[in-house]
Amino acid sequence: MKTKQKIYMIRKMLGWSQESLGERLGISQRHYGRIEKGETHIRLDRLETLCDELGITLPQLTGMEVEQLYDLIAEKQNKSNKS
Protein backbone atom coordinates (compact mmCIF):
# COMPACT_ATOMS: atom_id res chain seq x y z
CA MET A 1 0.00 0.00 0.00
CA LYS A 2 1.28 3.46 -0.87
CA THR A 3 2.15 5.95 1.83
CA LYS A 4 -0.63 8.33 0.75
CA GLN A 5 -3.17 5.54 1.20
CA LYS A 6 -1.80 4.72 4.64
CA ILE A 7 -2.08 8.38 5.66
CA TYR A 8 -5.68 8.47 4.46
CA MET A 9 -6.64 5.28 6.28
CA ILE A 10 -4.99 6.33 9.55
CA ARG A 11 -6.67 9.74 9.41
CA LYS A 12 -10.04 8.08 8.89
CA MET A 13 -9.37 5.62 11.72
CA LEU A 14 -8.68 8.55 14.04
CA GLY A 15 -11.91 10.20 12.91
CA TRP A 16 -10.18 13.36 11.71
CA SER A 17 -11.18 15.47 8.74
CA GLN A 18 -8.73 16.69 6.13
CA GLU A 19 -9.43 20.19 7.38
CA SER A 20 -8.54 19.42 11.00
CA LEU A 21 -5.35 17.59 10.08
CA GLY A 22 -4.40 20.33 7.62
CA GLU A 23 -4.82 22.88 10.42
CA ARG A 24 -2.54 20.82 12.65
CA LEU A 25 0.06 20.92 9.87
CA GLY A 26 -0.42 24.61 9.13
CA ILE A 27 -1.79 24.03 5.62
CA SER A 28 -5.18 24.33 3.98
CA GLN A 29 -7.62 21.46 3.60
CA ARG A 30 -7.19 21.74 -0.16
CA HIS A 31 -3.43 21.38 0.05
CA TYR A 32 -3.73 18.50 2.51
CA GLY A 33 -6.22 16.77 0.19
CA ARG A 34 -3.74 17.06 -2.67
CA ILE A 35 -1.14 15.32 -0.49
CA GLU A 36 -3.49 12.40 0.20
CA LYS A 37 -4.33 12.14 -3.50
CA GLY A 38 -0.65 12.18 -4.45
CA GLU A 39 -1.12 15.33 -6.52
CA THR A 40 1.69 17.14 -4.74
CA HIS A 41 4.82 16.19 -2.88
CA ILE A 42 5.12 16.67 0.84
CA ARG A 43 8.27 18.11 2.32
CA LEU A 44 10.19 15.81 4.65
CA ASP A 45 9.79 18.13 7.64
CA ARG A 46 6.03 18.30 7.07
CA LEU A 47 5.86 14.52 6.66
CA GLU A 48 7.63 14.14 10.01
CA THR A 49 5.14 16.56 11.59
CA LEU A 50 2.29 14.59 10.03
CA CYS A 51 3.65 11.39 11.56
CA ASP A 52 3.91 13.13 14.94
CA GLU A 53 0.27 14.19 14.66
CA LEU A 54 -0.77 10.65 13.72
CA GLY A 55 1.22 9.25 16.65
CA ILE A 56 3.66 7.22 14.57
CA THR A 57 7.23 7.56 13.32
CA LEU A 58 8.26 8.05 9.71
CA PRO A 59 9.89 4.58 9.58
CA GLN A 60 6.65 3.07 10.89
CA LEU A 61 4.61 4.88 8.24
CA THR A 62 6.83 3.84 5.38
CA GLY A 63 7.85 0.39 6.62
CA MET A 64 4.74 -1.12 8.18
CA GLU A 65 1.72 -2.62 6.54
CA VAL A 66 -1.53 -0.80 7.22
CA GLU A 67 -2.80 -3.58 9.49
CA GLN A 68 0.27 -3.19 11.70
CA LEU A 69 -0.27 0.56 11.80
CA TYR A 70 -3.92 0.04 12.80
CA ASP A 71 -2.83 -2.22 15.65
CA LEU A 72 -0.19 0.25 16.79
CA ILE A 73 -2.58 3.21 16.76
CA ALA A 74 -5.39 1.23 18.40
CA GLU A 75 -3.00 0.21 21.17
CA LYS A 76 -1.96 3.83 21.74
CA GLN A 77 -5.59 4.95 21.78
CA ASN A 78 -6.48 2.27 24.33
CA LYS A 79 -3.61 3.37 26.57
CA SER A 80 -4.63 7.03 26.37
CA ASN A 81 -8.29 6.15 27.09
CA LYS A 82 -7.25 4.26 30.23
CA SER A 83 -5.24 7.24 31.52
PyMOL commands that set and color helices and strands:
alter all, ss='L'
color gray80, all
select helices_A, chain A and resi 3-14+18-25+29-37+44-54+58-63+66-82
alter helices_A, ss='H'
color red, helices_A
deselect
rebuild
show_as cartoon
